[in-house]
Amino acid sequence: MPRLYAEADATRWVPVTESFGLRGRRHRKQAIRMLMAQMNRSMGIEQRGGGRFTAWAMSQAAPLLMRKAAGRVLVWVWKDDPELIVAMATLQEATAQARTARAMRPMEYDDTESFPHPTFGVGERLIMDTPGGDNPPFVSYSFDLGTHLVEVTAIAGDANRFRTVLGDLDALARELRLVDDLTVGESAGVLRLPPA
């Protein structure tokens, strides 16, 4: 199965995937705390002080869970302020069920615009940052590659500053590539091709 790969700008993004132990721990914890707060707010749940331990526990488990995803999930947080934005790229097979689920999204998801990618072709970008809404602002990029679907979703913690990082999110989405293992001839070896 193909895997996602991206060389995100290290001056702007901290990768959560593969960031075991102390490396990236503070960023993971702050990003998870922001996501939990946004989820609670969208569900009308009052924020409680006990979320710190939950955020810490989830920050410890997140890299291991993403490693088990075997390159089908990549996650980054904004380096200067992890609670500002969290971006996640996912890869899934374009099964009939996946296509049906995409087609059954709410009507708001029809307001997409074309988004060119250097290797995936033209995809779609959806920006949802309606002021005063219950849901957190987010931007979603989607690419239909025929056999696979690639999606990038970025959720913001601050609606007022969301648009300030939109250009960096566009650049991050364009960095994504698919890499695959190819068997060479009769040998059991595997040839790894670098991203195009």
URJODA-V548863 format. One record per backbone hydrogen bond with DSSP energy under -0.5 kcal/mol. NH is the residue of the N-H (numbers start at 1). CO is the residue of the C=O. E is the energy in kcal/mol with one decimal. If there is no record, write none. Layout:
<<NH:CO:E> <NH:CO:E>>
//
This chain:
<<3:179:-3.0> <4:71:-3.1> <5:177:-2.1> <8:6:-0.9> <12:9:-1.6> <13:9:-2.7> <14:77:-2.6> <16:75:-3.1> <17:75:-1.1> <19:16:-1.8> <20:18:-1.5> <23:20:-1.1> <25:22:-1.8> <28:24:-2.6> <29:25:-2.6> <30:26:-2.3> <31:27:-2.3> <32:28:-2.6> <33:29:-2.2> <34:30:-2.0> <35:31:-2.4> <36:32:-2.5> <37:33:-2.1> <38:34:-2.5> <39:35:-2.3> <40:36:-2.6> <41:37:-2.5> <42:38:-2.4> <43:39:-1.4> <44:40:-0.5> <44:41:-0.9> <45:40:-3.1> <51:48:-1.0> <52:49:-1.0> <54:50:-0.9> <55:51:-2.6> <56:52:-2.2> <57:53:-2.9> <58:54:-2.6> <59:55:-2.1> <60:56:-1.5> <61:57:-1.5> <62:58:-2.2> <63:59:-0.6> <65:61:-2.3> <66:62:-2.3> <67:63:-2.1> <68:64:-1.9> <69:65:-0.8> <70:67:-1.7> <71:66:-0.6> <72:69:-1.1> <74:89:-2.4> <76:87:-2.7> <77:14:-2.0> <78:85:-1.7> <79:12:-3.2> <84:81:-2.5> <85:81:-0.7> <86:155:-2.1> <87:76:-2.7> <88:153:-2.7> <89:74:-3.1> <90:151:-3.0> <91:72:-2.1> <92:149:-2.1> <94:147:-2.8> <95:93:-2.1> <99:95:-2.3> <100:96:-2.2> <101:97:-2.5> <102:98:-1.9> <103:99:-2.0> <104:100:-1.4> <105:102:-1.1> <109:106:-1.9> <110:107:-2.3> <111:108:-1.5> <112:110:-1.2> <113:125:-2.4> <115:123:-2.2> <117:121:-2.0> <121:117:-1.1> <123:115:-3.3> <123:121:-0.6> <124:142:-2.5> <125:113:-2.8> <126:140:-2.8> <128:126:-0.5> <128:138:-3.0> <129:127:-0.5> <133:130:-1.5> <138:128:-2.2> <139:154:-1.9> <140:126:-2.6> <141:152:-3.1> <142:124:-2.5> <143:150:-2.7> <145:143:-0.7> <145:148:-2.8> <147:145:-1.4> <149:92:-3.1> <150:143:-2.5> <151:90:-2.3> <152:141:-2.7> <153:88:-2.8> <154:139:-2.6> <155:86:-2.4> <156:137:-2.6> <157:84:-2.6> <158:84:-0.7> <161:158:-0.7> <162:158:-0.7> <164:161:-0.9> <165:161:-0.5> <165:162:-1.3> <166:163:-0.9> <169:165:-2.0> <170:166:-2.3> <171:167:-2.0> <172:168:-2.2> <173:169:-2.5> <174:170:-1.8> <175:171:-0.8> <175:172:-0.9> <176:172:-0.5> <176:173:-0.9> <177:5:-2.5> <179:3:-2.6> <182:191:-1.8> <184:189:-1.1> <185:183:-0.7> <187:184:-1.1> <191:182:-2.6> <192:190:-0.6> <193:180:-0.9> <193:191:-0.6>>
//
